[in-house]
Amino acid sequence: MLLQTKTDGIVTFICELRPEAKEVYLAGDFNQWQPGERRMLKAKDGSFRVKMKLPPGRHQYKFIVDGVWHNDPDAPSHEKNNSGILNSAFVVE
């Protein structure tokens, strides 16, 4: 799931896939798909969260939960990349 502040490009990514996970990371086209670069912090409700400022445009991303890549089931959309791999996707306006 993600929450977007419409005016400034701030996006909050929320991963609720596995509250028992030890570590969750965010990877996407905005960080060249580096799996260990953007660690998400565990919230009191068991979700993992991270905020980022992103430029306008379409972005693709995935969560890495304890080393396993996952799409976000709550993403606004899903689309295939140039390699045919399905990713979560959204638009920053």
Phi, psi and omega in degrees: 000151174216150178239134184238131171277118189296330190271337188231006178078009178282127180238131174256117176267134180231122178251118180244021186293315183216094180301337180276000182300149177276321178209145179226135177237159177245131175227148179189184180295339180284347175227029178056032175059031178283111189291338182251011187276322187240089180284138178264144182263141180282130178267168181299331181279002179093350177281165175246138187222151171204144177251144177216149170263124183237149178287159177302148178131180180274136181228147175243149182203168173211158172262143174247107185254112183048043175088357182250128181283135180223143167283158176273112182295341181260009180297150178301328177203170176226141180210157179276144175274187182296339179267001180085011180270133180281129180232158170287149184214154177200170180239132170262125181264000000 
